[in-house]
C-alpha cells in the first residue's frame, strides 16, 4: 500500500485499481474529489479516495433479509 499524504494521478489510480485515464474521466465529471493548488498538478488524499470507494455500499442479501 502506498503511504504518502498526497498522491498524484498515477498513484491514486493505482491505489483505486484503475487506469489513470479512468481516473481523469471521473475528475472531468466531478465524481471524485481532488486538489489542484498550482492549477496544473492534481493531488488526492487517501481519505478522499477511501471515501470514494465506500460511497455506494450495496447491502448483502443476508443484510436485506435481516432488515439491517
mmCIF file as Biopython writes it, N, C-alpha, C and O atoms, coordinates in Angstrom:
data_model
#
loop_
_atom_site.group_PDB
_atom_site.id
_atom_site.type_symbol
_atom_site.label_atom_id
_atom_site.label_alt_id
_atom_site.label_comp_id
_atom_site.label_asym_id
_atom_site.label_entity_id
_atom_site.label_seq_id
_atom_site.pdbx_PDB_ins_code
_atom_site.Cartn_x
_atom_site.Cartn_y
_atom_site.Cartn_z
_atom_site.occupancy
_atom_site.B_iso_or_equiv
_atom_site.auth_seq_id
_atom_site.auth_asym_id
_atom_site.pdbx_PDB_model_num
ATOM 1   N N  . UNK A ? 1  ? 0.845   -1.179  0.000   1.0 0.0 1  A 1 
ATOM 2   C CA . UNK A ? 1  ? 0.000   0.000   0.000   1.0 0.0 1  A 1 
ATOM 3   C C  . UNK A ? 1  ? 0.890   1.241   0.000   1.0 0.0 1  A 1 
ATOM 4   O O  . UNK A ? 1  ? 1.954   1.264   0.619   1.0 0.0 1  A 1 
ATOM 5   N N  . UNK A ? 2  ? 0.443   2.232   -0.684  1.0 0.0 2  A 1 
ATOM 6   C CA . UNK A ? 2  ? 1.170   3.491   -0.769  1.0 0.0 2  A 1 
ATOM 7   C C  . UNK A ? 2  ? 0.969   4.258   0.533   1.0 0.0 2  A 1 
ATOM 8   O O  . UNK A ? 2  ? -0.151  4.333   1.039   1.0 0.0 2  A 1 
ATOM 9   N N  . UNK A ? 3  ? 2.038   4.825   1.079   1.0 0.0 3  A 1 
ATOM 10  C CA . UNK A ? 3  ? 1.931   5.569   2.330   1.0 0.0 3  A 1 
ATOM 11  C C  . UNK A ? 3  ? 2.488   6.977   2.139   1.0 0.0 3  A 1 
ATOM 12  O O  . UNK A ? 3  ? 3.632   7.256   2.497   1.0 0.0 3  A 1 
ATOM 13  N N  . UNK A ? 4  ? 1.674   7.851   1.576   1.0 0.0 4  A 1 
ATOM 14  C CA . UNK A ? 4  ? 2.028   9.249   1.365   1.0 0.0 4  A 1 
ATOM 15  C C  . UNK A ? 4  ? 0.824   10.093  1.749   1.0 0.0 4  A 1 
ATOM 16  O O  . UNK A ? 4  ? -0.310  9.614   1.734   1.0 0.0 4  A 1 
ATOM 17  N N  . UNK A ? 5  ? 1.073   11.343  2.092   1.0 0.0 5  A 1 
ATOM 18  C CA . UNK A ? 5  ? -0.039  12.226  2.433   1.0 0.0 5  A 1 
ATOM 19  C C  . UNK A ? 5  ? -0.859  12.606  1.208   1.0 0.0 5  A 1 
ATOM 20  O O  . UNK A ? 5  ? -2.087  12.674  1.272   1.0 0.0 5  A 1 
ATOM 21  N N  . UNK A ? 6  ? -0.179  12.853  0.094   1.0 0.0 6  A 1 
ATOM 22  C CA . UNK A ? 6  ? -0.871  13.257  -1.124  1.0 0.0 6  A 1 
ATOM 23  C C  . UNK A ? 6  ? -0.385  12.401  -2.285  1.0 0.0 6  A 1 
ATOM 24  O O  . UNK A ? 6  ? 0.812   12.150  -2.422  1.0 0.0 6  A 1 
ATOM 25  N N  . UNK A ? 7  ? -1.304  11.962  -3.107  1.0 0.0 7  A 1 
ATOM 26  C CA . UNK A ? 7  ? -0.986  11.103  -4.240  1.0 0.0 7  A 1 
ATOM 27  C C  . UNK A ? 7  ? -1.254  11.847  -5.539  1.0 0.0 7  A 1 
ATOM 28  O O  . UNK A ? 7  ? -2.219  12.605  -5.641  1.0 0.0 7  A 1 
ATOM 29  N N  . UNK A ? 8  ? -0.411  11.630  -6.516  1.0 0.0 8  A 1 
ATOM 30  C CA . UNK A ? 8  ? -0.641  12.166  -7.855  1.0 0.0 8  A 1 
ATOM 31  C C  . UNK A ? 8  ? -1.579  11.228  -8.604  1.0 0.0 8  A 1 
ATOM 32  O O  . UNK A ? 8  ? -1.931  10.161  -8.101  1.0 0.0 8  A 1 
ATOM 33  N N  . UNK A ? 9  ? -1.977  11.624  -9.796  1.0 0.0 9  A 1 
ATOM 34  C CA . UNK A ? 9  ? -2.976  10.866  -10.558 1.0 0.0 9  A 1 
ATOM 35  C C  . UNK A ? 9  ? -2.572  9.402   -10.735 1.0 0.0 9  A 1 
ATOM 36  O O  . UNK A ? 9  ? -3.379  8.507   -10.483 1.0 0.0 9  A 1 
ATOM 37  N N  . UNK A ? 10 ? -1.351  9.150   -11.160 1.0 0.0 10 A 1 
ATOM 38  C CA . UNK A ? 10 ? -0.915  7.778   -11.419 1.0 0.0 10 A 1 
ATOM 39  C C  . UNK A ? 10 ? -0.953  6.942   -10.145 1.0 0.0 10 A 1 
ATOM 40  O O  . UNK A ? 10 ? -1.365  5.782   -10.176 1.0 0.0 10 A 1 
ATOM 41  N N  . UNK A ? 11 ? -0.524  7.527   -9.020  1.0 0.0 11 A 1 
ATOM 42  C CA . UNK A ? 11 ? -0.524  6.823   -7.744  1.0 0.0 11 A 1 
ATOM 43  C C  . UNK A ? 11 ? -1.953  6.585   -7.252  1.0 0.0 11 A 1 
ATOM 44  O O  . UNK A ? 11 ? -2.267  5.511   -6.739  1.0 0.0 11 A 1 
ATOM 45  N N  . UNK A ? 12 ? -2.808  7.586   -7.412  1.0 0.0 12 A 1 
ATOM 46  C CA . UNK A ? 12 ? -4.194  7.460   -6.985  1.0 0.0 12 A 1 
ATOM 47  C C  . UNK A ? 12 ? -4.918  6.401   -7.819  1.0 0.0 12 A 1 
ATOM 48  O O  . UNK A ? 12 ? -5.704  5.617   -7.287  1.0 0.0 12 A 1 
ATOM 49  N N  . UNK A ? 13 ? -4.654  6.381   -9.107  1.0 0.0 13 A 1 
ATOM 50  C CA . UNK A ? 13 ? -5.265  5.375   -9.976  1.0 0.0 13 A 1 
ATOM 51  C C  . UNK A ? 13 ? -4.831  3.980   -9.551  1.0 0.0 13 A 1 
ATOM 52  O O  . UNK A ? 13 ? -5.647  3.060   -9.498  1.0 0.0 13 A 1 
ATOM 53  N N  . UNK A ? 14 ? -3.556  3.826   -9.250  1.0 0.0 14 A 1 
ATOM 54  C CA . UNK A ? 14 ? -3.045  2.532   -8.795  1.0 0.0 14 A 1 
ATOM 55  C C  . UNK A ? 14 ? -3.711  2.148   -7.475  1.0 0.0 14 A 1 
ATOM 56  O O  . UNK A ? 14 ? -4.097  0.993   -7.297  1.0 0.0 14 A 1 
ATOM 57  N N  . UNK A ? 15 ? -3.850  3.083   -6.560  1.0 0.0 15 A 1 
ATOM 58  C CA . UNK A ? 15 ? -4.493  2.844   -5.271  1.0 0.0 15 A 1 
ATOM 59  C C  . UNK A ? 15 ? -5.933  2.362   -5.458  1.0 0.0 15 A 1 
ATOM 60  O O  . UNK A ? 15 ? -6.399  1.483   -4.733  1.0 0.0 15 A 1 
ATOM 61  N N  . UNK A ? 16 ? -6.635  2.947   -6.442  1.0 0.0 16 A 1 
ATOM 62  C CA . UNK A ? 16 ? -8.024  2.582   -6.711  1.0 0.0 16 A 1 
ATOM 63  C C  . UNK A ? 16 ? -8.151  1.346   -7.603  1.0 0.0 16 A 1 
ATOM 64  O O  . UNK A ? 16 ? -9.241  0.792   -7.742  1.0 0.0 16 A 1 
ATOM 65  N N  . UNK A ? 17 ? -7.049  0.915   -8.204  1.0 0.0 17 A 1 
ATOM 66  C CA . UNK A ? 17 ? -7.087  -0.253  -9.082  1.0 0.0 17 A 1 
ATOM 67  C C  . UNK A ? 17 ? -7.690  0.050   -10.440 1.0 0.0 17 A 1 
ATOM 68  O O  . UNK A ? 17 ? -8.388  -0.782  -11.021 1.0 0.0 17 A 1 
ATOM 69  N N  . UNK A ? 18 ? -7.418  1.240   -10.941 1.0 0.0 18 A 1 
ATOM 70  C CA . UNK A ? 18 ? -7.937  1.635   -12.258 1.0 0.0 18 A 1 
ATOM 71  C C  . UNK A ? 18 ? -6.835  2.318   -13.044 1.0 0.0 18 A 1 
ATOM 72  O O  . UNK A ? 18 ? -5.748  2.564   -12.521 1.0 0.0 18 A 1 
ATOM 73  N N  . UNK A ? 19 ? -7.114  2.618   -14.283 1.0 0.0 19 A 1 
ATOM 74  C CA . UNK A ? 19 ? -6.137  3.321   -15.109 1.0 0.0 19 A 1 
ATOM 75  C C  . UNK A ? 19 ? -6.205  4.821   -14.824 1.0 0.0 19 A 1 
ATOM 76  O O  . UNK A ? 19 ? -7.215  5.328   -14.335 1.0 0.0 19 A 1 
ATOM 77  N N  . UNK A ? 20 ? -5.124  5.512   -15.135 1.0 0.0 20 A 1 
ATOM 78  C CA . UNK A ? 20 ? -5.106  6.969   -14.984 1.0 0.0 20 A 1 
ATOM 79  C C  . UNK A ? 20 ? -6.168  7.600   -15.875 1.0 0.0 20 A 1 
ATOM 80  O O  . UNK A ? 20 ? -6.780  8.600   -15.500 1.0 0.0 20 A 1 
ATOM 81  N N  . UNK A ? 21 ? -6.387  7.026   -17.042 1.0 0.0 21 A 1 
ATOM 82  C CA . UNK A ? 21 ? -7.403  7.531   -17.968 1.0 0.0 21 A 1 
ATOM 83  C C  . UNK A ? 21 ? -8.797  7.469   -17.336 1.0 0.0 21 A 1 
ATOM 84  O O  . UNK A ? 21 ? -9.583  8.408   -17.461 1.0 0.0 21 A 1 
ATOM 85  N N  . UNK A ? 22 ? -9.092  6.375   -16.669 1.0 0.0 22 A 1 
ATOM 86  C CA . UNK A ? 22 ? -10.395 6.241   -15.993 1.0 0.0 22 A 1 
ATOM 87  C C  . UNK A ? 22 ? -10.535 7.262   -14.878 1.0 0.0 22 A 1 
ATOM 88  O O  . UNK A ? 22 ? -11.610 7.826   -14.673 1.0 0.0 22 A 1 
ATOM 89  N N  . UNK A ? 23 ? -9.446  7.497   -14.159 1.0 0.0 23 A 1 
ATOM 90  C CA . UNK A ? 23 ? -9.476  8.480   -13.077 1.0 0.0 23 A 1 
ATOM 91  C C  . UNK A ? 23 ? -9.672  9.889   -13.636 1.0 0.0 23 A 1 
ATOM 92  O O  . UNK A ? 23 ? -10.424 10.680  -13.066 1.0 0.0 23 A 1 
ATOM 93  N N  . UNK A ? 24 ? -9.007  10.207  -14.737 1.0 0.0 24 A 1 
ATOM 94  C CA . UNK A ? 24 ? -9.202  11.517  -15.367 1.0 0.0 24 A 1 
ATOM 95  C C  . UNK A ? 24 ? -10.666 11.719  -15.771 1.0 0.0 24 A 1 
ATOM 96  O O  . UNK A ? 24 ? -11.196 12.823  -15.647 1.0 0.0 24 A 1 
ATOM 97  N N  . UNK A ? 25 ? -11.310 10.672  -16.246 1.0 0.0 25 A 1 
ATOM 98  C CA . UNK A ? 25 ? -12.728 10.772  -16.626 1.0 0.0 25 A 1 
ATOM 99  C C  . UNK A ? 25 ? -13.584 11.081  -15.405 1.0 0.0 25 A 1 
ATOM 100 O O  . UNK A ? 25 ? -14.500 11.900  -15.481 1.0 0.0 25 A 1 
ATOM 101 N N  . UNK A ? 26 ? -13.293 10.431  -14.278 1.0 0.0 26 A 1 
ATOM 102 C CA . UNK A ? 26 ? -14.030 10.720  -13.045 1.0 0.0 26 A 1 
ATOM 103 C C  . UNK A ? 26 ? -13.804 12.158  -12.598 1.0 0.0 26 A 1 
ATOM 104 O O  . UNK A ? 26 ? -14.720 12.818  -12.107 1.0 0.0 26 A 1 
ATOM 105 N N  . UNK A ? 27 ? -12.583 12.633  -12.772 1.0 0.0 27 A 1 
ATOM 106 C CA . UNK A ? 27 ? -12.259 14.013  -12.409 1.0 0.0 27 A 1 
ATOM 107 C C  . UNK A ? 27 ? -13.017 15.000  -13.291 1.0 0.0 27 A 1 
ATOM 108 O O  . UNK A ? 27 ? -13.556 15.988  -12.794 1.0 0.0 27 A 1 
ATOM 109 N N  . UNK A ? 28 ? -13.061 14.740  -14.586 1.0 0.0 28 A 1 
ATOM 110 C CA . UNK A ? 28 ? -13.765 15.629  -15.515 1.0 0.0 28 A 1 
ATOM 111 C C  . UNK A ? 28 ? -15.249 15.709  -15.186 1.0 0.0 28 A 1 
ATOM 112 O O  . UNK A ? 28 ? -15.868 16.764  -15.326 1.0 0.0 28 A 1 
ATOM 113 N N  . UNK A ? 29 ? -15.816 14.589  -14.748 1.0 0.0 29 A 1 
ATOM 114 C CA . UNK A ? 29 ? -17.241 14.536  -14.402 1.0 0.0 29 A 1 
ATOM 115 C C  . UNK A ? 29 ? -17.507 14.983  -12.971 1.0 0.0 29 A 1 
ATOM 116 O O  . UNK A ? 29 ? -18.648 14.971  -12.508 1.0 0.0 29 A 1 
ATOM 117 N N  . UNK A ? 30 ? -16.425 15.383  -12.263 1.0 0.0 30 A 1 
ATOM 118 C CA . UNK A ? 30 ? -16.512 15.807  -10.859 1.0 0.0 30 A 1 
ATOM 119 C C  . UNK A ? 30 ? -17.145 14.730  -9.980  1.0 0.0 30 A 1 
ATOM 120 O O  . UNK A ? 30 ? -17.964 15.023  -9.109  1.0 0.0 30 A 1 
ATOM 121 N N  . UNK A ? 31 ? -16.750 13.478  -10.225 1.0 0.0 31 A 1 
ATOM 122 C CA . UNK A ? 31 ? -17.236 12.340  -9.447  1.0 0.0 31 A 1 
ATOM 123 C C  . UNK A ? 31 ? -16.292 11.994  -8.301  1.0 0.0 31 A 1 
ATOM 124 O O  . UNK A ? 31 ? -16.631 11.188  -7.435  1.0 0.0 31 A 1 
ATOM 125 N N  . UNK A ? 32 ? -15.110 12.604  -8.296  1.0 0.0 32 A 1 
ATOM 126 C CA . UNK A ? 32 ? -14.113 12.321  -7.268  1.0 0.0 32 A 1 
ATOM 127 C C  . UNK A ? 32 ? -13.437 13.640  -6.872  1.0 0.0 32 A 1 
ATOM 128 O O  . UNK A ? 32 ? -13.204 14.506  -7.716  1.0 0.0 32 A 1 
ATOM 129 N N  . UNK A ? 33 ? -13.128 13.780  -5.589  1.0 0.0 33 A 1 
ATOM 130 C CA . UNK A ? 33 ? -12.509 15.000  -5.079  1.0 0.0 33 A 1 
ATOM 131 C C  . UNK A ? 33 ? -11.001 14.986  -5.306  1.0 0.0 33 A 1 
ATOM 132 O O  . UNK A ? 33 ? -10.354 13.945  -5.196  1.0 0.0 33 A 1 
ATOM 133 N N  . UNK A ? 34 ? -10.457 16.147  -5.622  1.0 0.0 34 A 1 
ATOM 134 C CA . UNK A ? 34 ? -9.010  16.279  -5.779  1.0 0.0 34 A 1 
ATOM 135 C C  . UNK A ? 34 ? -8.605  17.721  -5.531  1.0 0.0 34 A 1 
ATOM 136 O O  . UNK A ? 34 ? -9.447  18.617  -5.468  1.0 0.0 34 A 1 
ATOM 137 N N  . UNK A ? 35 ? -7.315  17.928  -5.392  1.0 0.0 35 A 1 
ATOM 138 C CA . UNK A ? 35 ? -6.745  19.251  -5.134  1.0 0.0 35 A 1 
ATOM 139 C C  . UNK A ? 35 ? -5.855  19.642  -6.302  1.0 0.0 35 A 1 
ATOM 140 O O  . UNK A ? 35 ? -5.169  18.801  -6.883  1.0 0.0 35 A 1 
ATOM 141 N N  . UNK A ? 36 ? -5.873  20.920  -6.639  1.0 0.0 36 A 1 
ATOM 142 C CA . UNK A ? 36 ? -5.078  21.425  -7.755  1.0 0.0 36 A 1 
ATOM 143 C C  . UNK A ? 36 ? -4.486  22.777  -7.345  1.0 0.0 36 A 1 
ATOM 144 O O  . UNK A ? 36 ? -4.895  23.819  -7.857  1.0 0.0 36 A 1 
ATOM 145 N N  . UNK A ? 37 ? -3.515  22.754  -6.416  1.0 0.0 37 A 1 
ATOM 146 C CA . UNK A ? 37 ? -3.031  24.011  -5.829  1.0 0.0 37 A 1 
ATOM 147 C C  . UNK A ? 37 ? -2.304  24.940  -6.789  1.0 0.0 37 A 1 
ATOM 148 O O  . UNK A ? 37 ? -2.355  26.158  -6.615  1.0 0.0 37 A 1 
ATOM 149 N N  . UNK A ? 38 ? -1.639  24.406  -7.785  1.0 0.0 38 A 1 
ATOM 150 C CA . UNK A ? 38 ? -0.897  25.268  -8.712  1.0 0.0 38 A 1 
ATOM 151 C C  . UNK A ? 38 ? -1.623  25.446  -10.037 1.0 0.0 38 A 1 
ATOM 152 O O  . UNK A ? 38 ? -1.131  26.128  -10.936 1.0 0.0 38 A 1 
ATOM 153 N N  . UNK A ? 39 ? -2.796  24.829  -10.154 1.0 0.0 39 A 1 
ATOM 154 C CA . UNK A ? 39 ? -3.547  24.915  -11.392 1.0 0.0 39 A 1 
ATOM 155 C C  . UNK A ? 39 ? -3.090  23.926  -12.447 1.0 0.0 39 A 1 
ATOM 156 O O  . UNK A ? 39 ? -3.597  23.943  -13.569 1.0 0.0 39 A 1 
ATOM 157 N N  . UNK A ? 40 ? -2.136  23.061  -12.106 1.0 0.0 40 A 1 
ATOM 158 C CA . UNK A ? 40 ? -1.625  22.119  -13.092 1.0 0.0 40 A 1 
ATOM 159 C C  . UNK A ? 40 ? -1.629  20.689  -12.558 1.0 0.0 40 A 1 
ATOM 160 O O  . UNK A ? 40 ? -2.324  19.829  -13.100 1.0 0.0 40 A 1 
ATOM 161 N N  . UNK A ? 41 ? -0.861  20.428  -11.503 1.0 0.0 41 A 1 
ATOM 162 C CA . UNK A ? 41 ? -0.739  19.075  -10.967 1.0 0.0 41 A 1 
ATOM 163 C C  . UNK A ? 41 ? -1.888  18.798  -10.002 1.0 0.0 41 A 1 
ATOM 164 O O  . UNK A ? 41 ? -2.210  19.626  -9.150  1.0 0.0 41 A 1 
ATOM 165 N N  . UNK A ? 42 ? -2.502  17.624  -10.146 1.0 0.0 42 A 1 
ATOM 166 C CA . UNK A ? 42 ? -3.620  17.222  -9.298  1.0 0.0 42 A 1 
ATOM 167 C C  . UNK A ? 42 ? -3.144  16.277  -8.207  1.0 0.0 42 A 1 
ATOM 168 O O  . UNK A ? 42 ? -2.287  15.423  -8.436  1.0 0.0 42 A 1 
ATOM 169 N N  . UNK A ? 43 ? -3.711  16.442  -7.017  1.0 0.0 43 A 1 
ATOM 170 C CA . UNK A ? 43 ? -3.368  15.614  -5.866  1.0 0.0 43 A 1 
ATOM 171 C C  . UNK A ? 43 ? -4.630  15.052  -5.221  1.0 0.0 43 A 1 
ATOM 172 O O  . UNK A ? 43 ? -5.707  15.644  -5.301  1.0 0.0 43 A 1 
ATOM 173 N N  . UNK A ? 44 ? -4.475  13.909  -4.586  1.0 0.0 44 A 1 
ATOM 174 C CA . UNK A ? 44 ? -5.567  13.239  -3.889  1.0 0.0 44 A 1 
ATOM 175 C C  . UNK A ? 44 ? -5.087  12.847  -2.500  1.0 0.0 44 A 1 
ATOM 176 O O  . UNK A ? 44 ? -3.895  12.614  -2.296  1.0 0.0 44 A 1 
ATOM 177 N N  . UNK A ? 45 ? -6.006  12.774  -1.548  1.0 0.0 45 A 1 
ATOM 178 C CA . UNK A ? 45 ? -5.674  12.214  -0.246  1.0 0.0 45 A 1 
ATOM 179 C C  . UNK A ? 45 ? -6.240  10.800  -0.184  1.0 0.0 45 A 1 
ATOM 180 O O  . UNK A ? 45 ? -7.240  10.491  -0.831  1.0 0.0 45 A 1 
ATOM 181 N N  . UNK A ? 46 ? -5.596  9.957   0.595   1.0 0.0 46 A 1 
ATOM 182 C CA . UNK A ? 46 ? -6.112  8.598   0.751   1.0 0.0 46 A 1 
ATOM 183 C C  . UNK A ? 46 ? -7.494  8.630   1.391   1.0 0.0 46 A 1 
ATOM 184 O O  . UNK A ? 46 ? -8.343  7.796   1.074   1.0 0.0 46 A 1 
ATOM 185 N N  . UNK A ? 47 ? -7.726  9.580   2.284   1.0 0.0 47 A 1 
ATOM 186 C CA . UNK A ? 47 ? -9.039  9.711   2.923   1.0 0.0 47 A 1 
ATOM 187 C C  . UNK A ? 47 ? -10.117 9.968   1.875   1.0 0.0 47 A 1 
ATOM 188 O O  . UNK A ? 47 ? -11.179 9.347   1.917   1.0 0.0 47 A 1 
ATOM 189 N N  . UNK A ? 48 ? -9.857  10.872  0.943   1.0 0.0 48 A 1 
ATOM 190 C CA . UNK A ? 48 ? -10.831 11.151  -0.124  1.0 0.0 48 A 1 
ATOM 191 C C  . UNK A ? 48 ? -11.021 9.932   -1.029  1.0 0.0 48 A 1 
ATOM 192 O O  . UNK A ? 48 ? -12.144 9.632   -1.435  1.0 0.0 48 A 1 
ATOM 193 N N  . UNK A ? 49 ? -9.931  9.231   -1.346  1.0 0.0 49 A 1 
ATOM 194 C CA . UNK A ? 49 ? -10.033 8.048   -2.196  1.0 0.0 49 A 1 
ATOM 195 C C  . UNK A ? 49 ? -10.809 6.939   -1.491  1.0 0.0 49 A 1 
ATOM 196 O O  . UNK A ? 49 ? -11.624 6.257   -2.111  1.0 0.0 49 A 1 
ATOM 197 N N  . UNK A ? 50 ? -10.556 6.760   -0.195  1.0 0.0 50 A 1 
ATOM 198 C CA . UNK A ? 50 ? -11.310 5.760   0.564   1.0 0.0 50 A 1 
ATOM 199 C C  . UNK A ? 50 ? -12.787 6.132   0.620   1.0 0.0 50 A 1 
ATOM 200 O O  . UNK A ? 50 ? -13.655 5.263   0.533   1.0 0.0 50 A 1 
ATOM 201 N N  . UNK A ? 51 ? -13.070 7.427   0.767   1.0 0.0 51 A 1 
ATOM 202 C CA . UNK A ? 51 ? -14.455 7.886   0.763   1.0 0.0 51 A 1 
ATOM 203 C C  . UNK A ? 51 ? -15.139 7.617   -0.563  1.0 0.0 51 A 1 
ATOM 204 O O  . UNK A ? 51 ? -16.321 7.277   -0.601  1.0 0.0 51 A 1 
ATOM 205 N N  . UNK A ? 52 ? -14.399 7.770   -1.648  1.0 0.0 52 A 1 
ATOM 206 C CA . UNK A ? 52 ? -14.951 7.482   -2.969  1.0 0.0 52 A 1 
ATOM 207 C C  . UNK A ? 52 ? -15.284 5.987   -3.091  1.0 0.0 52 A 1 
ATOM 208 O O  . UNK A ? 52 ? -16.338 5.615   -3.607  1.0 0.0 52 A 1 
ATOM 209 N N  . UNK A ? 53 ? -14.374 5.147   -2.610  1.0 0.0 53 A 1 
ATOM 210 C CA . UNK A ? 53 ? -14.574 3.698   -2.703  1.0 0.0 53 A 1 
ATOM 211 C C  . UNK A ? 53 ? -15.799 3.264   -1.903  1.0 0.0 53 A 1 
ATOM 212 O O  . UNK A ? 53 ? -16.567 2.415   -2.354  1.0 0.0 53 A 1 
ATOM 213 N N  . UNK A ? 54 ? -15.981 3.840   -0.727  1.0 0.0 54 A 1 
ATOM 214 C CA . UNK A ? 54 ? -17.053 3.392   0.170   1.0 0.0 54 A 1 
ATOM 215 C C  . UNK A ? 54 ? -18.340 4.199   0.029   1.0 0.0 54 A 1 
ATOM 216 O O  . UNK A ? 54 ? -19.263 4.032   0.826   1.0 0.0 54 A 1 
ATOM 217 N N  . UNK A ? 55 ? -18.411 5.051   -0.953  1.0 0.0 55 A 1 
ATOM 218 C CA . UNK A ? 55 ? -19.564 5.940   -1.123  1.0 0.0 55 A 1 
ATOM 219 C C  . UNK A ? 55 ? -20.869 5.188   -1.370  1.0 0.0 55 A 1 
ATOM 220 O O  . UNK A ? 55 ? -21.903 5.546   -0.806  1.0 0.0 55 A 1 
ATOM 221 N N  . UNK A ? 56 ? -20.834 4.183   -2.178  1.0 0.0 56 A 1 
ATOM 222 C CA . UNK A ? 56 ? -22.069 3.475   -2.548  1.0 0.0 56 A 1 
ATOM 223 C C  . UNK A ? 56 ? -21.971 2.007   -2.170  1.0 0.0 56 A 1 
ATOM 224 O O  . UNK A ? 56 ? -21.609 1.157   -2.983  1.0 0.0 56 A 1 
ATOM 225 N N  . UNK A ? 57 ? -22.299 1.733   -0.924  1.0 0.0 57 A 1 
ATOM 226 C CA . UNK A ? 57 ? -22.245 0.361   -0.425  1.0 0.0 57 A 1 
ATOM 227 C C  . UNK A ? 57 ? -23.533 -0.368  -0.793  1.0 0.0 57 A 1 
ATOM 228 O O  . UNK A ? 57 ? -24.631 0.161   -0.622  1.0 0.0 57 A 1 
ATOM 229 N N  . UNK A ? 58 ? -23.381 -1.574  -1.294  1.0 0.0 58 A 1 
ATOM 230 C CA . UNK A ? 58 ? -24.522 -2.421  -1.641  1.0 0.0 58 A 1 
ATOM 231 C C  . UNK A ? 58 ? -24.671 -3.462  -0.541  1.0 0.0 58 A 1 
ATOM 232 O O  . UNK A ? 58 ? -23.730 -4.201  -0.254  1.0 0.0 58 A 1 
ATOM 233 N N  . UNK A ? 59 ? -25.843 -3.525  0.076   1.0 0.0 59 A 1 
ATOM 234 C CA . UNK A ? 59 ? -26.088 -4.474  1.168   1.0 0.0 59 A 1 
ATOM 235 C C  . UNK A ? 59 ? -26.151 -5.901  0.621   1.0 0.0 59 A 1 
ATOM 236 O O  . UNK A ? 59 ? -26.593 -6.135  -0.503  1.0 0.0 59 A 1 
ATOM 237 N N  . UNK A ? 60 ? -25.698 -6.841  1.443   1.0 0.0 60 A 1 
ATOM 238 C CA . UNK A ? 60 ? -25.765 -8.248  1.054   1.0 0.0 60 A 1 
ATOM 239 C C  . UNK A ? 60 ? -27.209 -8.744  1.191   1.0 0.0 60 A 1 
ATOM 240 O O  . UNK A ? 60 ? -28.035 -8.104  1.843   1.0 0.0 60 A 1 
ATOM 241 N N  . UNK A ? 61 ? -27.493 -9.864  0.582   1.0 0.0 61 A 1 
ATOM 242 C CA . UNK A ? 61 ? -28.829 -10.461 0.669   1.0 0.0 61 A 1 
ATOM 243 C C  . UNK A ? 61 ? -29.183 -10.743 2.119   1.0 0.0 61 A 1 
ATOM 244 O O  . UNK A ? 61 ? -30.323 -10.528 2.532   1.0 0.0 61 A 1 
ATOM 245 N N  . UNK A ? 62 ? -28.222 -11.222 2.894   1.0 0.0 62 A 1 
ATOM 246 C CA . UNK A ? 62 ? -28.465 -11.515 4.314   1.0 0.0 62 A 1 
ATOM 247 C C  . UNK A ? 62 ? -28.836 -10.255 5.086   1.0 0.0 62 A 1 
ATOM 248 O O  . UNK A ? 62 ? -29.745 -10.281 5.915   1.0 0.0 62 A 1 
ATOM 249 N N  . UNK A ? 63 ? -28.141 -9.156  4.819   1.0 0.0 63 A 1 
ATOM 250 C CA . UNK A ? 63 ? -28.461 -7.892  5.494   1.0 0.0 63 A 1 
ATOM 251 C C  . UNK A ? 63 ? -29.867 -7.421  5.128   1.0 0.0 63 A 1 
ATOM 252 O O  . UNK A ? 63 ? -30.597 -6.911  5.978   1.0 0.0 63 A 1 
ATOM 253 N N  . UNK A ? 64 ? -30.236 -7.591  3.881   1.0 0.0 64 A 1 
ATOM 254 C CA . UNK A ? 64 ? -31.568 -7.163  3.439   1.0 0.0 64 A 1 
ATOM 255 C C  . UNK A ? 64 ? -32.632 -8.010  4.106   1.0 0.0 64 A 1 
ATOM 256 O O  . UNK A ? 64 ? -33.649 -7.485  4.560   1.0 0.0 64 A 1 
ATOM 257 N N  . UNK A ? 65 ? -32.412 -9.318  4.170   1.0 0.0 65 A 1 
ATOM 258 C CA . UNK A ? 65 ? -33.381 -10.222 4.798   1.0 0.0 65 A 1 
ATOM 259 C C  . UNK A ? 65 ? -33.524 -9.946  6.293   1.0 0.0 65 A 1 
ATOM 260 O O  . UNK A ? 65 ? -34.617 -10.077 6.844   1.0 0.0 65 A 1 
ATOM 261 N N  . UNK A ? 66 ? -32.437 -9.569  6.946   1.0 0.0 66 A 1 
ATOM 262 C CA . UNK A ? 66 ? -32.468 -9.306  8.394   1.0 0.0 66 A 1 
ATOM 263 C C  . UNK A ? 66 ? -32.841 -7.870  8.717   1.0 0.0 66 A 1 
ATOM 264 O O  . UNK A ? 66 ? -32.888 -7.490  9.887   1.0 0.0 66 A 1 
ATOM 265 N N  . UNK A ? 67 ? -33.103 -7.078  7.710   1.0 0.0 67 A 1 
ATOM 266 C CA . UNK A ? 67 ? -33.525 -5.695  7.921   1.0 0.0 67 A 1 
ATOM 267 C C  . UNK A ? 67 ? -32.440 -4.772  8.432   1.0 0.0 67 A 1 
ATOM 268 O O  . UNK A ? 67 ? -32.732 -3.795  9.122   1.0 0.0 67 A 1 
ATOM 269 N N  . UNK A ? 68 ? -31.176 -5.072  8.099   1.0 0.0 68 A 1 
ATOM 270 C CA . UNK A ? 68 ? -30.077 -4.227  8.563   1.0 0.0 68 A 1 
ATOM 271 C C  . UNK A ? 68 ? -29.665 -3.249  7.507   1.0 0.0 68 A 1 
ATOM 272 O O  . UNK A ? 68 ? -28.750 -2.455  7.724   1.0 0.0 68 A 1 
#
